Structures are given as C-alpha cells and as structure tokens.
C-alpha cells in the first residue's frame, strides 16, 4: 500500500475501495519524498499503472531505470521494488493499483498472453491521445464509484439501502477494472505484431501461465502442466524458473493462496466448501497448508479480516520469498 507524507509541495488525493483492494492516487509533484520512495526503495504490494499527465519523473523498477514523461504509462507488478530518482516540480499523474485478488480472476478471460509478457519486458510506453483519454475516463469512473461506496459505508442512517448500493458499487468497480486492464493491454498489443517472435522457452512459459489460470484449482501438480507441453517435469521446471524467476510449484501455490484468501475474505463459503472448491484432499489438509503459509488458520484469518487486521504485509513476505517451502503433496 502506498503511504504518502503530507506536504505543502505535494498534494495527495486518493480514494480506496473497500478493504483497500483498489487504490487510486492523484499526484502533484513537489520536492518531497513521493510515495516514500525517494529516500529509499520501497516494495509495491499491488499491480497497477502510473499515468503521467504532466512533467516527468525518472525512477527504477527492480533496478531498471525508466524516464516517464507526459502521455505515457508505466505498468508495475506486485512485489516489485520502486525507487524514485528525481522528478520535475510540475509532475502530475495518477497511480492506480489493485491487489492480486482483483487481478487474478481477470486473467481467466484473456486468451492471448503476448501483451502481458511484452509489458513485463517493456513496462513503459507512450500512448496516443485517444488511449490517454480512455484510460483517464476509466480511472475517473473508478474514483467516482469509490467515493460513492465510501459515502455509503460511512452513512449510518440507512443501512439496508447502503448494503445494496455497496454491492452494486463493488460489481461496477470489478467490471471497470477489467475494462481498464483490457484498455492497457490494447496500448501494448497495438505496438506489438501478433506474430512477434518469442523463443521456445518464452512459449513454454506463456502456455504454462495461460493453462495455470484456468486449471490451478483442479490441477496442483507440476507434472500435469509439463505433460501438456510434452516435456519432462525437470526440463519444464527449469525453463519456467529461468524465464520467470519462480518455479512452477511456486506459481501454482501463489495462485491457490490468492484465491483462498479472496474466498475467505469476500464470500460466505464455509471452509470446507473452499477446500472442496480448490480441490484439496480434505478440510484438515487445507487448514494445515494455509496455516503453513500465513501463520493463521483459515478461520482465524477470516476473523482477523472481520476485525480489520491487515495481513497484506505478511502476504507480501510470503510471495516475496517465493513460497519455497510449499508442498502440495501428502
């Protein structure tokens, strides 16, 4: 989560969706520690984009330097390291970020992952006036919905109506977030030919990610994904680790954990129903698996969210260390 200091040189306006799943920040540059990332690098806990409206900023993402100027976008990924090197006093822009529970379900509906891989390789792009306008409009609508939800949540005079309005606002935010993501993908797809050459290893990773987000609930074993590409498990794992920095088992475990957290936080499904939904052998095994990752049982995690105990920093630590100790086999 971004934390920005107050300053006469820097104006930070933001609206947060319920449970801070989506954050939107309007930035006005000045000589301050923007996003707490000027004096030292910070770890980003969301995936999102920065839309530059005016001025310029030089920053690094995972030690790769980028110079962002007007009418350009920079996409960043969860648990990347951000360091702002310098910026102009007239810098203006919008930062929008969503956590993995929001991003992951959207990936189900993407059939071509080429643009996603291109974004990872070249996250900074200059966009057209039409693309700038479209992205700005989506973000503006999301801000309006966030404000509506915030007002309803704080209104104590009419709770039955509030609940309905909040549910509608959440669905609106979900659909708008998906539309925004597709618009951003278009910005990258439009500059990359459909037949852009990828190496054989890149193709293996791309096919794996595509299959993973459609099958992780039912297929927990690396062998399944290797066999789909007619590769040995060892060679397949070597390729995925080399091209993505994470092993296939880490990808699978991360997908399961994100989904489990989301279901515990945002649904009324019983823990047994969640265990069955994610195809664990039984509820007891699911509970032990979840506690091994989060240091909390599924029930305690659910109660903790109800008490507004924020576990995002613990989740960031788990993902950052790559879930290397996870085993999905008995």
PLY file of the C-alpha trace (Angstrom):
ply
format ascii 1.0
element vertex 330
property float x
property float y
property float z
element edge 329
property int vertex1
property int vertex2
end_header
0.00 0.00 0.00
1.31 3.46 -0.85
1.83 5.82 2.10
2.46 9.44 1.13
3.54 12.18 3.53
1.63 15.45 3.76
3.47 18.48 2.41
2.76 21.96 1.12
4.66 20.96 -2.03
2.80 17.73 -2.61
-0.93 17.13 -2.80
-2.09 13.57 -2.43
-5.76 12.81 -3.06
-6.95 9.27 -3.01
-9.99 7.06 -2.76
-9.75 3.47 -1.55
-12.13 0.71 -2.46
-13.44 -1.49 0.34
-10.62 -3.42 2.05
-8.16 -1.34 0.04
-8.33 -3.80 -2.84
-8.03 -0.95 -5.32
-6.15 2.29 -4.58
-6.17 5.44 -6.70
-3.79 8.33 -6.11
-3.64 11.70 -7.84
-0.09 13.02 -7.65
1.05 16.64 -7.79
4.82 16.83 -7.78
6.98 18.83 -5.43
10.25 18.39 -3.63
9.10 15.72 -1.19
9.58 12.01 -0.70
6.93 10.85 -3.19
5.36 7.53 -2.17
8.13 7.26 0.44
10.26 6.03 -2.47
12.77 8.86 -2.97
14.95 8.44 0.09
14.98 4.67 -0.27
13.41 1.93 -2.40
10.03 0.50 -1.36
8.25 -2.76 -2.09
5.00 -2.39 -4.05
2.21 -4.66 -2.81
-0.14 -4.07 -5.75
-0.17 -4.41 -9.51
-1.15 -1.31 -11.44
-0.06 1.61 -13.57
1.16 5.18 -13.42
-0.38 7.56 -15.95
1.75 10.68 -16.43
-0.34 13.79 -17.16
2.34 16.48 -16.94
6.03 16.85 -16.19
8.45 13.97 -15.93
9.95 11.53 -13.46
12.94 9.20 -13.51
12.51 6.05 -11.45
13.67 2.48 -11.23
11.61 -0.70 -11.03
13.61 -3.68 -9.80
16.78 -1.67 -10.52
15.84 -0.98 -14.16
15.65 2.76 -14.81
12.77 4.44 -16.69
12.16 8.07 -17.69
8.41 8.76 -17.66
7.03 11.79 -19.50
3.65 13.28 -20.37
1.14 10.97 -22.10
2.96 7.79 -21.13
2.09 4.88 -18.87
4.25 2.64 -16.72
2.87 -0.71 -15.57
4.25 -2.17 -12.34
3.77 -5.57 -10.76
3.14 -6.73 -7.22
6.23 -7.01 -5.01
8.45 -5.09 -7.40
10.89 -2.61 -5.88
10.32 1.07 -6.67
12.86 3.87 -6.28
12.09 7.42 -7.46
15.35 9.02 -8.58
14.15 12.52 -9.48
11.12 14.35 -10.85
10.12 17.78 -12.15
8.20 20.18 -9.87
5.27 20.18 -12.32
4.84 16.41 -12.22
1.18 15.38 -12.30
-0.23 11.92 -12.69
-2.41 9.13 -11.41
-1.32 5.91 -9.74
-3.84 3.08 -9.63
-3.15 -0.29 -8.08
-5.07 -3.47 -7.34
-4.09 -6.45 -5.25
-3.70 -9.99 -6.57
-7.22 -10.99 -5.52
-8.55 -8.44 -8.03
-6.07 -9.10 -10.85
-6.04 -12.89 -10.86
-9.72 -13.54 -11.79
-9.41 -11.08 -14.68
-6.73 -13.24 -16.24
-9.27 -16.04 -16.75
-10.75 -14.17 -19.70
-7.51 -13.37 -21.52
-6.75 -15.81 -24.32
-3.55 -14.20 -25.63
-0.84 -13.52 -23.07
1.60 -11.93 -25.54
0.80 -8.42 -24.34
1.34 -9.44 -20.71
4.83 -10.69 -21.49
5.58 -7.59 -23.54
4.52 -5.41 -20.60
6.89 -7.28 -18.32
9.74 -6.71 -20.77
8.91 -3.08 -21.66
6.57 -1.65 -19.00
6.92 1.98 -20.13
5.01 3.11 -23.24
3.99 6.40 -24.83
0.29 6.31 -25.68
-1.94 8.13 -28.14
-4.32 10.92 -27.20
-7.25 8.52 -27.68
-5.69 5.91 -25.37
-4.86 8.58 -22.80
-8.47 9.79 -22.84
-9.90 6.28 -22.49
-7.63 5.33 -19.59
-8.34 8.63 -17.83
-12.09 8.10 -18.18
-11.97 4.60 -16.70
-9.91 5.84 -13.76
-12.29 8.78 -13.22
-15.28 6.41 -13.12
-13.49 4.15 -10.64
-12.82 7.16 -8.41
-16.50 8.15 -8.53
-17.56 4.63 -7.55
-15.01 4.52 -4.73
-16.37 7.82 -3.40
-19.95 6.51 -3.60
-19.01 3.36 -1.70
-17.11 5.36 0.92
-20.11 7.63 1.50
-22.49 4.68 1.82
-20.16 2.90 4.23
-19.94 5.95 6.48
-23.68 6.71 6.31
-25.31 5.34 9.47
-28.83 6.50 8.65
-29.98 3.86 6.17
-28.11 0.58 6.45
-30.41 -1.67 4.33
-30.05 0.64 1.32
-26.32 1.03 1.93
-25.72 -2.70 1.60
-27.40 -2.85 -1.80
-25.58 0.22 -3.08
-22.24 -1.10 -1.86
-22.78 -4.45 -3.58
-23.63 -2.69 -6.84
-20.61 -0.40 -6.50
-18.32 -3.38 -5.98
-19.62 -5.05 -9.14
-19.22 -1.79 -11.06
-15.66 -1.48 -9.81
-14.91 -5.06 -10.83
-16.20 -4.55 -14.39
-14.49 -1.18 -14.78
-11.20 -2.59 -13.51
-11.41 -5.36 -16.08
-12.20 -2.86 -18.84
-9.28 -0.70 -17.74
-6.94 -3.68 -17.84
-8.07 -4.54 -21.36
-7.54 -0.92 -22.44
-4.00 -1.02 -21.07
-3.34 -4.32 -22.85
-4.51 -2.67 -26.07
-1.84 0.01 -25.61
0.81 -2.69 -25.75
-0.86 -5.01 -28.25
-1.16 -2.15 -30.76
2.61 -1.70 -30.89
3.49 -5.40 -30.97
2.74 -7.51 -34.07
0.64 -10.61 -33.48
3.48 -12.67 -34.89
6.15 -11.12 -32.66
8.81 -13.81 -32.33
9.20 -15.47 -28.96
11.80 -18.06 -28.11
10.74 -21.63 -27.47
11.31 -21.07 -23.75
9.11 -17.97 -23.79
6.37 -20.00 -25.46
6.63 -22.67 -22.76
6.22 -20.05 -20.03
3.36 -18.34 -21.86
1.43 -21.57 -22.35
2.03 -22.53 -18.72
0.65 -19.22 -17.38
-2.35 -19.49 -19.68
-3.08 -23.06 -18.54
-2.38 -22.27 -14.90
-5.05 -19.61 -14.52
-7.62 -21.96 -15.97
-6.64 -25.13 -14.15
-4.89 -24.31 -10.85
-7.97 -25.13 -8.78
-8.11 -28.70 -10.07
-4.50 -29.37 -11.12
-1.96 -28.86 -8.34
0.87 -30.97 -9.73
3.72 -29.64 -11.88
3.73 -32.91 -13.82
0.31 -32.12 -15.30
1.48 -28.84 -16.82
4.72 -30.39 -18.10
2.86 -33.23 -19.81
0.53 -30.77 -21.56
3.60 -29.47 -23.39
5.19 -32.91 -23.86
8.13 -32.02 -21.63
9.75 -33.78 -18.71
8.91 -32.28 -15.35
12.54 -31.40 -14.68
13.13 -29.63 -18.01
9.78 -27.86 -17.80
10.55 -26.61 -14.27
13.99 -25.43 -15.36
12.50 -23.35 -18.19
9.79 -21.75 -16.06
12.26 -20.90 -13.30
14.73 -19.45 -15.80
12.21 -17.29 -17.66
10.06 -16.11 -14.73
12.25 -16.34 -11.64
9.74 -18.66 -9.93
9.34 -22.40 -10.13
6.07 -23.94 -11.40
5.20 -25.11 -7.89
5.61 -21.55 -6.63
3.31 -20.26 -9.39
0.69 -22.89 -8.51
0.88 -22.25 -4.78
0.65 -18.48 -5.24
-2.47 -18.84 -7.40
-4.11 -21.10 -4.81
-3.21 -18.85 -1.91
-4.54 -15.72 -3.61
-7.82 -17.48 -4.35
-8.11 -18.94 -0.84
-7.56 -15.53 0.77
-10.12 -13.95 -1.52
-12.76 -16.59 -0.76
-12.15 -16.32 2.98
-12.34 -12.53 2.97
-15.10 -11.87 0.50
-17.54 -14.81 0.48
-19.75 -16.70 2.92
-18.47 -20.07 1.75
-17.62 -22.45 4.59
-14.01 -23.51 4.98
-14.97 -27.00 3.82
-16.62 -25.52 0.72
-13.48 -23.51 -0.01
-11.33 -26.60 0.48
-13.52 -28.56 -1.92
-13.66 -25.66 -4.39
-9.84 -25.61 -4.54
-9.72 -29.42 -4.75
-7.70 -30.08 -1.62
-7.86 -33.67 -0.31
-9.86 -32.59 2.74
-10.54 -29.64 5.01
-7.87 -30.66 7.52
-5.16 -30.72 4.87
-6.30 -27.37 3.51
-6.16 -25.88 7.00
-2.61 -27.11 7.61
-1.50 -25.91 4.16
-3.00 -22.45 4.70
-1.55 -22.07 8.19
1.88 -23.14 6.98
1.82 -20.19 4.57
0.13 -17.48 6.60
0.76 -18.48 10.24
-3.01 -18.37 10.74
-5.72 -20.96 10.32
-8.39 -20.24 7.69
-10.88 -19.47 10.46
-8.51 -17.12 12.28
-7.67 -15.39 9.01
-11.37 -14.86 8.30
-12.00 -13.49 11.80
-8.94 -11.31 11.54
-10.27 -9.65 8.39
-13.57 -9.00 10.17
-11.59 -7.20 12.88
-9.76 -5.15 10.21
-6.46 -6.86 10.92
-4.42 -6.18 7.78
-2.43 -9.23 6.71
-1.20 -7.81 3.39
2.33 -7.26 4.62
2.57 -10.88 5.76
1.20 -11.98 2.41
3.80 -9.83 0.64
6.54 -11.55 2.64
5.20 -14.98 1.69
5.10 -14.19 -2.02
8.44 -12.37 -1.89
10.26 -15.40 -0.56
8.67 -17.43 -3.34
6.60 -19.87 -1.29
9.69 -22.05 -1.47
8.66 -24.27 1.43
5.28 -25.25 -0.01
4.40 -28.84 -0.76
1.06 -29.76 -2.27
1.62 -33.47 -1.92
0.97 -35.61 1.13
0 1
1 2
2 3
3 4
4 5
5 6
6 7
7 8
8 9
9 10
10 11
11 12
12 13
13 14
14 15
15 16
16 17
17 18
18 19
19 20
20 21
21 22
22 23
23 24
24 25
25 26
26 27
27 28
28 29
29 30
30 31
31 32
32 33
33 34
34 35
35 36
36 37
37 38
38 39
39 40
40 41
41 42
42 43
43 44
44 45
45 46
46 47
47 48
48 49
49 50
50 51
51 52
52 53
53 54
54 55
55 56
56 57
57 58
58 59
59 60
60 61
61 62
62 63
63 64
64 65
65 66
66 67
67 68
68 69
69 70
70 71
71 72
72 73
73 74
74 75
75 76
76 77
77 78
78 79
79 80
80 81
81 82
82 83
83 84
84 85
85 86
86 87
87 88
88 89
89 90
90 91
91 92
92 93
93 94
94 95
95 96
96 97
97 98
98 99
99 100
100 101
101 102
102 103
103 104
104 105
105 106
106 107
107 108
108 109
109 110
110 111
111 112
112 113
113 114
114 115
115 116
116 117
117 118
118 119
119 120
120 121
121 122
122 123
123 124
124 125
125 126
126 127
127 128
128 129
129 130
130 131
131 132
132 133
133 134
134 135
135 136
136 137
137 138
138 139
139 140
140 141
141 142
142 143
143 144
144 145
145 146
146 147
147 148
148 149
149 150
150 151
151 152
152 153
153 154
154 155
155 156
156 157
157 158
158 159
159 160
160 161
161 162
162 163
163 164
164 165
165 166
166 167
167 168
168 169
169 170
170 171
171 172
172 173
173 174
174 175
175 176
176 177
177 178
178 179
179 180
180 181
181 182
182 183
183 184
184 185
185 186
186 187
187 188
188 189
189 190
190 191
191 192
192 193
193 194
194 195
195 196
196 197
197 198
198 199
199 200
200 201
201 202
202 203
203 204
204 205
205 206
206 207
207 208
208 209
209 210
210 211
211 212
212 213
213 214
214 215
215 216
216 217
217 218
218 219
219 220
220 221
221 222
222 223
223 224
224 225
225 226
226 227
227 228
228 229
229 230
230 231
231 232
232 233
233 234
234 235
235 236
236 237
237 238
238 239
239 240
240 241
241 242
242 243
243 244
244 245
245 246
246 247
247 248
248 249
249 250
250 251
251 252
252 253
253 254
254 255
255 256
256 257
257 258
258 259
259 260
260 261
261 262
262 263
263 264
264 265
265 266
266 267
267 268
268 269
269 270
270 271
271 272
272 273
273 274
274 275
275 276
276 277
277 278
278 279
279 280
280 281
281 282
282 283
283 284
284 285
285 286
286 287
287 288
288 289
289 290
290 291
291 292
292 293
293 294
294 295
295 296
296 297
297 298
298 299
299 300
300 301
301 302
302 303
303 304
304 305
305 306
306 307
307 308
308 309
309 310
310 311
311 312
312 313
313 314
314 315
315 316
316 317
317 318
318 319
319 320
320 321
321 322
322 323
323 324
324 325
325 326
326 327
327 328
328 329
